[in-house]
Amino acid sequence: MAGYEASERPLSDEKYRKIAEFRYRIRQFLYFSEEAARALGIEPQQHQLLLAIKGLPKGTRPTITAVSSRLCLRHNSTVELANRLVAQGAIARRHSEEDAREVLLELTPFGEQILRALSVLHWQQLQNSGPALAASLRAIVKHTTRRSRSRAPATINNEP
């Protein structure tokens, strides 16, 4: 596969099971998320865009470029999602006061209402399913950190 290098060493059946379990737990949560969004009348990616705007790291401006990056989408795909949410009245575009060429996305009160309802449901779901998801990730990370420590070069007197 282009861009991905695989080790020559095969994975054990146990590692496959750990990866499969983690993927299963992620899919369970994502399925819940997708269905919750649709139940409230929006598409899952639209929910993700609303959450991306609201949850941007502090100091990050809510531009299409910033949101595209957070969603791992191409610019034009994010523009289309934004257009649909503008048409639904869930977000608005406004020009930056600092640079009139810059367009910022912001949630409308309607968008805030949808996002709040979905976020409460997601928070509750994570309280229920989060421990199993975290345990499956811990099982992988525990194996990884144990292995990387055993491969770390020995140091003497804290010098490499």
C-alpha positions in Angstrom: 0.0 0.0 0.0 1.3 3.4 -0.9 2.3 5.4 2.1 2.2 2.5 4.5 5.1 0.2 5.4 4.4 -3.1 7.0 6.8 -5.0 9.1 8.1 -8.3 7.7 7.1 -10.0 11.0 3.6 -11.4 11.0 1.2 -10.4 13.8 0.1 -13.0 16.3 -3.6 -14.1 16.4 -3.8 -12.3 19.8 -2.8 -9.0 18.2 -5.4 -9.5 15.4 -8.0 -10.1 18.1 -6.9 -6.9 20.0 -7.1 -4.8 16.8 -10.5 -6.4 15.9 -11.9 -5.7 19.4 -10.7 -2.1 19.3 -12.2 -1.6 15.8 -15.4 -3.2 17.0 -15.7 -0.9 20.0 -15.0 2.2 17.7 -17.6 1.0 15.2 -20.2 0.5 18.0 -19.8 4.1 19.1 -19.7 5.4 15.5 -22.9 3.5 14.7 -24.6 5.0 17.7 -23.4 8.5 16.7 -24.6 8.1 13.1 -28.0 6.9 14.2 -28.4 9.7 16.8 -27.5 12.4 14.2 -30.0 11.0 11.7 -32.7 10.8 14.4 -32.3 14.5 14.9 -32.6 15.2 11.2 -28.9 15.8 10.2 -26.3 13.6 8.5 -23.5 12.2 10.6 -20.8 14.4 8.8 -23.0 17.4 9.5 -22.9 16.6 13.2 -19.2 16.2 13.0 -18.8 19.6 11.4 -20.9 21.2 14.1 -18.8 19.5 16.8 -15.6 20.4 15.0 -16.5 24.1 14.9 -17.6 24.1 18.6 -14.6 22.0 19.7 -11.8 23.7 17.9 -8.6 24.1 20.0 -8.5 27.4 21.8 -7.1 30.1 19.5 -8.0 28.2 16.3 -10.2 30.3 14.0 -13.3 28.4 12.6 -12.3 28.6 8.9 -13.2 26.0 6.3 -9.5 25.1 6.2 -9.3 24.5 10.0 -12.5 22.5 10.1 -11.4 20.5 7.0 -8.2 19.6 8.8 -10.1 18.5 11.9 -12.5 16.4 9.8 -9.8 14.9 7.6 -11.8 16.1 4.6 -10.9 18.0 1.4 -11.7 21.7 1.3 -14.5 21.3 -1.2 -16.2 18.5 0.7 -16.2 20.7 3.8 -17.6 23.6 1.8 -20.5 21.4 0.7 -21.2 20.2 4.2 -21.1 23.9 5.4 -23.5 24.9 2.5 -26.0 22.3 3.6 -25.8 23.4 7.3 -26.2 27.1 6.2 -29.3 26.1 4.2 -30.7 24.3 7.3 -30.0 27.3 9.5 -27.5 25.4 11.7 -24.4 27.5 10.9 -23.7 30.9 9.5 -20.8 32.4 7.6 -19.4 35.7 8.6 -16.4 37.8 7.5 -13.6 38.2 10.0 -13.3 41.6 11.6 -9.5 41.4 11.4 -9.4 40.3 7.7 -12.5 40.8 5.6 -11.2 38.2 3.1 -11.4 35.5 5.8 -14.7 33.7 6.2 -15.5 32.2 9.6 -18.1 29.6 10.5 -20.3 29.9 13.5 -23.1 27.9 15.0 -26.5 29.5 15.0 -28.8 29.1 18.0 -30.5 26.2 16.1 -27.1 24.6 15.4 -26.2 25.0 19.1 -29.5 23.3 20.0 -28.8 20.3 17.7 -25.2 20.0 18.9 -26.2 20.2 22.6 -28.8 17.5 22.2 -26.4 15.2 20.3 -23.5 15.9 22.7 -25.6 15.0 25.8 -26.5 11.7 24.1 -22.9 11.1 23.1 -21.6 11.9 26.6 -24.1 9.4 28.1 -23.1 6.8 25.5 -19.5 7.3 26.3 -20.1 6.9 30.0 -21.6 3.4 29.1 -19.4 2.2 26.3 -16.2 4.2 27.1 -14.8 1.8 29.6 -14.8 -1.1 27.1 -13.4 1.1 24.4 -10.6 2.3 26.7 -9.9 -1.2 27.9 -9.5 -2.4 24.3 -7.1 0.5 23.6 -5.2 -0.1 26.8 -4.7 -3.7 25.8 -3.0 -2.6 22.6 -1.0 0.3 24.2 0.1 -1.8 27.1 1.6 -4.3 24.7 3.2 -1.6 22.7 4.8 0.3 25.6 6.0 -2.9 27.2 7.7 -3.8 23.9 9.2 -0.4 23.2 10.7 -0.3 26.8 12.3 -3.7 26.2 13.8 -2.4 23.0 15.0 0.9 24.4 18.8 1.3 24.6 20.3 1.0 28.0 21.7 4.2 29.5 24.3 4.7 32.1 24.2 7.7 34.4 21.3 9.2 32.5 23.4 9.6 29.4 22.4 8.2 26.0 
